[in-house]
C-alpha cells in the first residue's frame, strides 16, 4: 500500500493507506482520531470537516493521498493546553447539544475566522460558511453568537437566555453541559468511536423489494469467501424470530416474506467491511413478488393484500367525550377539512451503529446509541433465547435521535454475529442504508370538523374516527 506522509496537528505522520481510502477513514480507523465524525459519506452534512492547508474540506470524500505533504488540522489539535476560543464560546453560548456535529462546525468556523484575521465577521458570512454544515438539534443562533464571541465581538449572553429567578447555585443559572468539554474537543465517545481488538465488521443483506415471499436463501458462496467468519439467516436465530415495541411482528431476519425494502434477510461478519459487502453480493435469494401496499388508505381496503397474516390494521382507537353533536348545533361557525402530512425522516446526524461482543463470563454486551436501551436488552435477549440478565446494553452518546432511535436496528444482529464468531462485531450503517431501514414519522390523512363558540371549541372527525372536545383558554 502507498504511504501517506503529512503533517497532522503540527506533527509529522506517515501511514500506509489504500489508494481508494478517504481522509476521514484514515483519521478515524487508522490513526484513532475519532473526533472527526462521518454523517453522510456524500459531502452533504459537513460534520466531517477538517482543514487542509488552510482550506476547510469534507474529509468523508477527500482522497487521503491528496493530503500527501499537506498540513491537516482536526478538532483534536485545537486545544493546546487550554481550549480554543471557539471551543470556549461554543460551551458558553449553549451551541453544544448532542455534540455529533460540533467538531465539524468548529473546524468550519475556525477556517472562517482564520481568513478574517481578526476582522469582524457578519451574520451573512457565518451563514455562507455554514451553509453546508448541518446541526439538527442546537439551532444556529447560539452557534453564530459563539463564533462572533470567539472573534472578540461583543455578544450579550443575556439577550437570549430566559429570565429566571437568580440567587441559587444551579437552578436559575446558566451552566455549561457536563459533557460539553468532551464534545468540543472531539473526546466524546459515540458508538462508532468504540473499538475492540480483533473486531470484525458486520453487514446486512436488505430485501431491496417492498413485498415478496421468500422461496429460497443460499449462502454457500458467501460462506466460502476468504475473510468471512459468519453468514446468518433466520435459521440461525435461536430465540424469538420477531421483535417490536407495540406489536412483535418485525422479523429479526426474514423467514417467510419481506414487507419493505429495508427488511433484513441475512447478516455477515468479516475481517473488513469490503469483504462483508462482497459476501452480501454472493448470497442468492429467490423471491416470489407480491402486490405492493404503499398507502394506509389502500391497506384499509377490503380487497387489499395482507402485509401481515393477521391483517393490515394495527389498532383502532375510539375516544368519545361530551355531546359533540350538540356542540356543533350550538356553534357559530363549523369548518370541516381533510388534512395530510408527509412521511418525515428524523434526520439525526449520526447513522446507526452497534457493536456486539461476548464477555469472559459468557454474557452478551451491545454498545449502541439508543433512546431505549432497556427495551433493546429485552428484545436482544428474546432473540438470543437467553434471560435478560445475560445481556448488557451499554448506551453510548447519541448523535441525535428525535424518536428515530427507538427501534431495533443492528443491535440484535451484532449480538447474533458476536455469539456465532466469538469476536466483537461492529455494524455501521451508511446514510443511504439508514434512510431505507429505520421507521419514519408516518404520513397521516385525517378529517377534522371544528365548531367554535365563544368559550369552547369542538373537534370531530368522521364517524369512524376519534372525537375530541376541549375548552378554549
ABEGO torsion letter per residue (X at the ends): XBBBBBBBGGBBBBBBBBAABBAAAAAAAAAGBAABBBAAGAGAAGAABBBBGGBBBBAAABBAAAABGBBBBBAAAABBGBBBAAAAAAAAAGABBAGAAAAAAAAAAAAAAAAAGGBBBBAAAAAAAAAABBBAAAEAAAAAAAAAAAAGBBBBAAAABBBBBBGBAABGBBBBBAAAAAAAAGABBBAAABBBBGBBBBBBBBAGBABBBBABBBAAAAAABBGBABBBBAAABABBABBEAABBABBABBAABBABAABBABBBBBABAAAAAAAAAABBBBBBBBBBBABAAAAABAABBBABAAEABABBBBBBBEBAAAAAAABABBBBBBBBBBBBBAGBABBBBBBBBBBAAGBBBBBBBBABAAAAAAAAAAAAGBBAAABBBBBBBBBEAGGAAABBBAAAAAAAAAAAAGBBBBBBBBAAAAAAABBBBBBBBBBBBBBBBAABBBBBBBAABBBBBBBBX
